Amino acid sequence: MTDRLNTLANSYLDHIRIAVEANDHGAPFRDFIDNWHAFRSEHDHHRSSGDRPRWFNNPNAAKRLAMLESLDFRSVGVVAIMTHAHNAPDVYRLKYAARDKTARLIVDHAVPVAVMVDMLFQLRADLTRDGIRALLIKWHHLGLLTHEENARLNAAGLNSKMPADWDYLEPDSKVFQH
């Protein structure tokens, strides 16, 4: 990581610390956390050519293979879509262009941002740069879901929280599988 990218990543850790210390629960934590991740990432596809954070909503499995493979988790359904995109790229591109939900991929946090933010607001949270960085390194993992899997998580009320039986030991939910 360059000094510039390191400085930018650290600035977002400072933004997080300031917001928590100010008890600002409405701060744009998703932006702070995702931008921190983009600037600290060794993968250039998380940044534009001008080094601005770049995110992919509904990524194309035929065009964004390197980015998708760099994510921490992929569900079984996603692997099937990625295999289809590789084996039949023309058919996949047509489905993708037609906004076919069976070709749609969702990039999601394995641990929702709201859960990570709650951890930061805990009484004994270490709000130094190193403490915040350690928390984010442990819990900020991006995964890939199918449209249907994401809909099931949302229907179960898990778009901003973890399952009630989550053990706080591993960041991956039961939906994500390597």
C-alpha positions, 0 to 999 in steps of 0.5 A: 500500500502506498503512503497516500492510500495508507493516509486515506485509510487511516483518515477513515479510522479517525472518522470512525473514532470521532463519530463514536466519541461524539456518540453520533449513531447517525454518522455514515459508518458504512461509507467510513468502513467501506472506504477504509477497506477500499484504501487498505485493499491490495486489490486495485479493483476496489479503487478507480484509476484515480484511487477513489473507492469503487463498489460494485452493485450487481456485479457482472460475473463475466466482466468482474471475475478478479474482483469477485474472486478476491472477496472473502466468501462465495455461496454455493449458488454464487459458484454455480452462477460464476461457473455458468458465466465462465462456461456460457458467457454469451448466455450469461451476458444475455441473462445479465442484460435482461436483469434476470434475477438468476444471474444477479449477484449481491456483494454483502458484508458477512457481518452487517455494518450495524453489528460492527458499529454496535461493537464500536459503541461498546463501553470497552471498545478500543478506539485507537486507530490500531483498535478500530483497525483490528476490529475491522480486520476481524469482522469486515469481510465481503461475500457474494450472494445470489439475489435469492439468498439475499432476499431470504436473509432480508426476509429473515430480518438479517440485513442488519443483524446476525442470527440470534445463535451467532457465536461471535467467533467467526464472521461468516454467516451460515449462508456464506461458504468458501 
